[in-house]
Amino acid sequence: MRRAVLVLAAVLPLAACGTAIPSSAPTTVASGPVTVKDCTGKDVTFDRTPERVVTLDGYAAQTLVRLGVADKVVGTGFPAPFGVDVAPHAERLAKIPVLAERVPVNEVVAAQQPDLVLTSFESFGGPPGSPKEADLATMRAKGLTSCLKGADGGPLTDLTPTYEYVRKLGAVFRVEDRAEQLVTELESRAKAIAAKVPGSKPKVLVLQDNPVAGQPLQTSGAGTIAHALISMAGGQSIFSDVSSMHAKISPEEVVQRDPQVVWVITDYTFAKLKGQELVAAVKTNPLLANTTAGKQGKVVSTSQYLVSFPSPLNLDGLEQLATALHAG
């Protein structure tokens, strides 16, 4: 899994060499090459602003819409996250051509002749048939992913990956002013939530599907956006020691760690139940009956389209979770 360190640099037309730009600087580069770091620390240089962009998922497209460059997107895959967006962003997202309901395969992406392929996932080539980095090189397209800490980065407790991704795309599209304004707005919302969080830190279990007797439970690990949101909302994940994004945990371990709140993240494609049907099933699941959350009926929910991958909508998920955790 790739690691995230954001470094932006711009080579100005009159400069003899590259000049580093602090990530917080609201500078807009009108012309000249722009270099950003990918998640391995390798330089990715853009001689000009990308004009034909394919977003492999709706999360990346949501960020571009908020940066005002949605007109550069010639197609997107996995548009499901668009369904949780609001006006006017939803209307702009609806105008983007949909290439596939899931992550599009390499041939579909190549047919768009992109000069940039984006994803908010942490790597290329995950879903079968989707573009790998070698495929992007063949189609002469640059590629950028979001940068989650993953297994080796320790617990994620803030939205640094989201803010870095916004700033990185702002540099690539020469809209640093807009990117910095967006990050400032998102950070302000996070600070406002933190100011209202009480001192108590309820223990939280994340569930991605309804538990089944004799099978492990699906949860989220410490390197995820979901884990960061729990920390920012004034809670504590009972599985902060689990590093993988999707982890399988025994029911016995869940009972032993005794969550006070069960946070159901809905709408994962692998889940047997979706939406409020999943939430209702979790509330009556006997495997959770001996936990504090089960006894008190403390089950809350959020769509994964708000909290799974870096996106401006992470703040919507944070607001929902903070309100639900401390209600009553």
C-alpha positions as CSV (number, residue, x, y, z in Angstrom):
1,M,0.0,0.0,0.0
2,R,1.3,3.5,-0.8
3,R,2.2,6.0,1.8
4,A,1.2,9.6,1.8
5,V,3.4,12.7,1.9
6,L,2.2,15.7,0.0
7,V,4.9,17.9,-1.5
8,L,3.9,20.5,-4.1
9,A,6.4,22.2,-6.4
10,A,5.9,24.5,-9.3
11,V,8.4,25.5,-12.0
12,L,7.6,29.1,-12.9
13,P,8.2,30.3,-16.5
14,L,11.0,32.7,-15.6
15,A,12.7,30.4,-13.1
16,A,15.8,28.4,-13.9
17,C,14.8,25.6,-11.5
18,G,11.8,24.4,-9.5
19,T,10.6,26.4,-6.6
20,A,8.9,24.7,-3.6
21,I,5.4,25.9,-2.7
22,P,4.3,25.3,0.9
23,S,1.1,23.2,1.0
24,S,-0.7,26.0,2.7
25,A,0.1,28.7,0.2
26,P,-2.9,30.0,-1.8
27,T,-0.7,30.5,-4.9
28,T,-2.2,29.9,-8.4
29,V,0.2,28.8,-11.1
30,A,-0.9,30.1,-14.5
31,S,1.5,28.2,-16.7
32,G,4.6,26.1,-16.6
33,P,5.2,22.5,-15.3
34,V,3.8,21.5,-12.0
35,T,5.2,18.6,-10.0
36,V,3.5,16.7,-7.2
37,K,4.5,13.6,-5.2
38,D,2.7,10.4,-5.6
39,C,2.1,8.2,-2.5
40,T,5.5,6.5,-2.8
41,G,7.3,9.9,-2.9
42,K,7.9,9.8,-6.6
43,D,7.6,13.0,-8.7
44,V,4.7,13.3,-11.1
45,T,5.1,16.3,-13.5
46,F,2.4,17.9,-15.4
47,D,3.6,20.1,-18.3
48,R,0.1,21.5,-18.7
49,T,-3.3,21.4,-17.1
50,P,-5.0,18.0,-17.8
51,E,-7.9,18.3,-20.3
52,R,-9.2,14.7,-20.5
53,V,-9.7,13.2,-17.0
54,V,-11.2,9.9,-16.1
55,T,-12.1,9.4,-12.4
56,L,-12.3,5.7,-11.6
57,D,-14.7,6.4,-8.7
58,G,-17.2,9.0,-7.7
59,Y,-15.2,10.1,-4.7
60,A,-12.5,11.6,-6.9
61,A,-15.1,13.3,-9.1
62,Q,-16.7,14.9,-6.1
63,T,-13.5,16.6,-5.3
64,L,-13.0,17.9,-8.8
65,V,-16.6,19.4,-8.9
66,R,-15.8,21.4,-5.7
67,L,-12.6,22.6,-7.3
68,G,-14.6,23.9,-10.3
69,V,-12.9,21.6,-12.9
70,A,-15.7,19.1,-13.5
71,D,-15.7,20.1,-17.2
72,K,-12.3,18.3,-17.5
73,V,-13.9,14.9,-16.6
74,V,-14.7,12.9,-19.7
75,G,-16.0,9.9,-17.7
76,T,-16.3,8.3,-14.3
77,G,-16.7,4.9,-12.9
78,F,-18.5,3.9,-9.7
79,P,-20.9,6.8,-9.6
80,A,-22.8,5.5,-6.5
81,P,-21.3,8.2,-4.2
82,F,-23.0,10.8,-6.3
83,G,-26.3,9.8,-4.6
84,V,-25.4,11.3,-1.3
85,D,-24.3,14.6,-2.6
86,V,-26.3,17.8,-2.5
87,A,-27.1,20.8,-4.7
88,P,-25.4,22.4,-6.6
89,H,-22.8,19.6,-6.7
90,A,-25.3,16.9,-7.4
91,E,-26.4,18.6,-10.6
92,R,-22.8,19.1,-11.8
93,L,-22.0,15.5,-11.0
94,A,-25.0,14.3,-13.0
95,K,-23.5,15.8,-16.2
96,I,-20.4,13.6,-16.0
97,P,-20.6,10.6,-18.4
98,V,-20.7,7.3,-16.5
99,L,-18.4,4.7,-18.0
100,A,-19.3,1.8,-15.6
101,E,-21.3,1.2,-12.4
102,R,-18.2,-0.2,-10.8
103,V,-14.6,0.7,-11.4
104,P,-14.2,0.6,-15.2
105,V,-11.9,-1.9,-16.9
106,N,-8.7,-0.8,-18.6
107,E,-10.1,-0.9,-22.2
108,V,-13.0,1.4,-21.3
109,V,-10.6,3.9,-19.7
110,A,-8.2,3.8,-22.5
111,A,-10.9,4.4,-25.1
112,Q,-11.5,7.9,-23.5
113,Q,-7.9,8.8,-24.3
114,P,-7.3,10.4,-20.9
115,D,-4.2,12.5,-20.0
116,L,-5.0,11.9,-16.3
117,V,-6.7,9.0,-14.4
118,L,-7.7,9.7,-10.8
119,T,-8.9,7.5,-8.0
120,S,-9.6,8.1,-4.3
121,F,-8.6,4.5,-3.7
122,E,-5.1,4.1,-2.4
123,S,-3.8,2.2,-5.5
124,F,-4.5,1.3,-9.1
125,G,-5.3,-2.1,-10.3
126,G,-7.3,-3.3,-7.3
127,P,-10.6,-4.4,-8.9
128,P,-10.1,-7.1,-11.6
129,G,-9.5,-5.7,-15.0
130,S,-9.1,-2.1,-13.8
131,P,-6.1,0.0,-15.0
132,K,-2.7,-0.7,-13.4
133,E,0.1,1.8,-13.5
134,A,1.7,-0.1,-16.4
135,D,-1.6,0.3,-18.3
136,L,-1.6,4.1,-17.6
137,A,1.9,4.3,-19.0
138,T,0.8,2.5,-22.2
139,M,-2.1,4.9,-22.7
140,R,0.3,7.8,-21.9
141,A,-1.8,9.0,-19.0
142,K,-0.6,10.2,-15.7
143,G,-2.2,8.6,-12.6
144,L,-2.8,9.9,-9.1
145,T,-4.4,8.2,-6.1
146,S,-5.3,9.3,-2.6
147,C,-2.8,8.5,0.1
148,L,-4.1,6.6,3.1
149,K,-1.6,5.6,5.8
150,G,-2.6,2.0,5.6
151,A,-1.1,-0.8,7.7
152,D,2.3,0.9,8.4
153,G,1.3,4.4,9.1
154,G,-0.3,4.0,12.6
155,P,-3.8,4.9,13.5
156,L,-5.4,7.7,11.4
157,T,-6.9,10.3,13.7
158,D,-7.5,13.2,11.4
159,L,-8.4,14.0,7.8
160,T,-4.9,14.8,6.5
161,P,-5.3,12.4,3.5
162,T,-8.4,14.3,2.4
163,Y,-6.8,17.7,2.8
164,E,-3.6,16.6,1.0
165,Y,-5.6,15.1,-1.9
166,V,-7.5,18.3,-2.4
167,R,-4.3,20.4,-2.3
168,K,-2.6,18.0,-4.7
169,L,-5.4,18.2,-7.2
170,G,-5.5,22.0,-6.8
171,A,-1.9,22.2,-7.8
172,V,-2.4,19.8,-10.8
173,F,-5.3,21.9,-12.2
174,R,-3.7,25.2,-11.3
175,V,-6.5,26.1,-8.9
176,E,-4.5,26.3,-5.6
177,D,-6.7,29.2,-4.4
178,R,-9.8,27.2,-4.7
179,A,-8.2,24.1,-3.1
180,E,-6.9,26.1,-0.1
181,Q,-10.3,27.7,0.3
182,L,-12.0,24.3,0.3
183,V,-9.5,22.9,2.8
184,T,-10.0,25.9,5.1
185,E,-13.8,25.4,5.0
186,L,-13.4,21.7,5.8
187,E,-11.0,22.3,8.6
188,S,-13.3,25.0,10.1
189,R,-16.2,22.5,10.1
190,A,-14.0,19.9,11.9
191,K,-12.9,22.5,14.5
192,A,-16.5,23.5,15.1
193,I,-17.4,19.8,15.8
194,A,-14.4,19.3,18.0
195,A,-15.4,22.3,20.1
196,K,-18.8,20.7,20.9
197,V,-17.5,17.2,21.7
198,P,-17.9,16.3,25.4
199,G,-15.1,14.8,27.4
200,S,-16.5,11.2,27.5
201,K,-15.2,8.9,24.7
202,P,-17.6,6.1,24.0
203,K,-16.2,2.8,22.7
204,V,-17.2,2.3,19.1
205,L,-17.5,-0.9,17.0
206,V,-17.6,-0.4,13.3
207,L,-19.7,-2.9,11.4
208,Q,-19.8,-3.2,7.6
209,D,-22.4,-6.0,7.4
210,N,-24.8,-7.9,9.6
211,P,-23.0,-10.5,11.8
212,V,-23.8,-14.1,11.2
213,A,-23.4,-16.9,13.8
214,G,-20.2,-18.9,13.3
215,Q,-18.7,-16.3,11.0
216,P,-16.3,-13.4,11.8
217,L,-17.6,-9.8,11.9
218,Q,-16.6,-7.2,9.2
219,T,-15.0,-4.1,10.7
220,S,-12.7,-1.2,9.7
221,G,-9.1,-0.9,10.8
222,A,-7.0,2.0,12.3
223,G,-5.7,3.3,9.0
224,T,-9.1,4.2,7.6
225,I,-11.0,7.4,7.2
226,A,-13.7,5.8,9.4
227,H,-11.2,5.4,12.2
228,A,-10.2,9.1,11.9
229,L,-13.8,10.2,12.1
230,I,-14.4,8.2,15.3
231,S,-11.5,10.0,16.9
232,M,-12.6,13.4,15.6
233,A,-16.1,12.8,16.8
234,G,-15.0,12.1,20.3
235,G,-15.2,8.4,20.3
236,Q,-12.6,5.5,20.5
237,S,-12.6,2.5,18.2
238,I,-12.4,-0.8,20.0
239,F,-10.2,-2.1,17.2
240,S,-7.5,0.6,16.9
241,D,-5.0,-2.2,17.0
242,V,-6.3,-3.6,13.7
243,S,-4.4,-2.1,10.7
244,S,-6.2,-3.5,7.6
245,M,-9.0,-1.5,5.9
246,H,-11.5,-4.4,6.0
247,A,-10.9,-6.8,9.0
248,K,-12.6,-9.9,10.2
249,I,-13.1,-10.2,14.0
250,S,-14.5,-12.9,16.1
251,P,-17.8,-12.3,17.9
252,E,-16.2,-13.3,21.1
253,E,-13.6,-10.6,20.8
254,V,-16.3,-8.0,20.2
255,V,-18.1,-9.0,23.4
256,Q,-14.9,-9.0,25.4
257,R,-14.1,-5.4,24.2
258,D,-17.7,-4.4,24.9
259,P,-18.6,-1.5,22.6
260,Q,-20.9,1.2,23.9
261,V,-21.9,2.2,20.4
262,V,-22.2,0.2,17.1
263,W,-21.6,2.3,14.1
264,V,-23.0,0.6,11.0
265,I,-21.4,1.8,7.8
266,T,-23.9,0.9,5.1
267,D,-23.8,0.4,1.3
268,Y,-20.7,-1.6,0.9
269,T,-21.0,-3.7,-2.3
270,F,-20.0,-6.9,-0.4
271,A,-22.7,-6.5,2.3
272,K,-25.7,-8.9,2.2
273,L,-28.0,-6.1,3.4
274,K,-28.1,-2.5,2.4
275,G,-29.1,0.8,3.9
276,Q,-31.6,0.9,6.8
277,E,-32.4,-2.8,6.2
278,L,-28.9,-3.5,7.4
279,V,-29.3,-1.2,10.4
280,A,-32.5,-2.8,11.5
281,A,-30.9,-6.3,11.3
282,V,-27.9,-5.2,13.4
283,K,-30.2,-3.7,16.1
284,T,-31.9,-7.1,16.7
285,N,-28.8,-9.3,16.1
286,P,-28.4,-11.7,19.1
287,L,-24.6,-11.8,18.6
288,L,-24.5,-8.2,20.0
289,A,-27.1,-8.7,22.7
290,N,-24.5,-9.0,25.5
291,T,-22.6,-5.8,24.6
292,T,-23.4,-2.5,26.2
293,A,-24.4,-1.2,22.8
294,G,-26.8,-4.1,22.3
295,K,-28.3,-3.8,25.7
296,Q,-28.9,0.0,25.3
297,G,-29.9,-0.2,21.6
298,K,-27.1,2.3,20.7
299,V,-26.8,1.6,17.0
300,V,-26.0,4.5,14.6
301,S,-25.3,4.5,10.9
302,T,-23.7,6.4,8.0
303,S,-23.3,5.6,4.3
304,Q,-19.9,4.4,3.2
305,Y,-20.1,7.1,0.5
306,L,-19.4,9.7,3.2
307,V,-16.7,7.9,5.2
308,S,-14.7,5.3,3.3
309,F,-12.3,7.3,1.1
310,P,-10.9,10.8,1.0
311,S,-13.6,13.2,-0.1
312,P,-15.0,16.6,0.9
313,L,-18.1,14.6,2.1
314,N,-16.0,13.2,4.9
315,L,-17.1,16.2,6.9
316,D,-20.8,15.4,6.4
317,G,-20.0,11.9,7.8
318,L,-18.1,13.4,10.7
319,E,-21.1,15.7,11.6
320,Q,-23.5,12.8,11.4
321,L,-21.3,10.6,13.6
322,A,-20.6,13.2,16.2
323,T,-24.3,14.0,16.6
324,A,-25.2,10.3,16.8
325,L,-22.4,9.4,19.3
326,H,-23.4,12.0,21.8
327,A,-27.1,12.1,21.4
328,G,-28.9,11.8,24.7
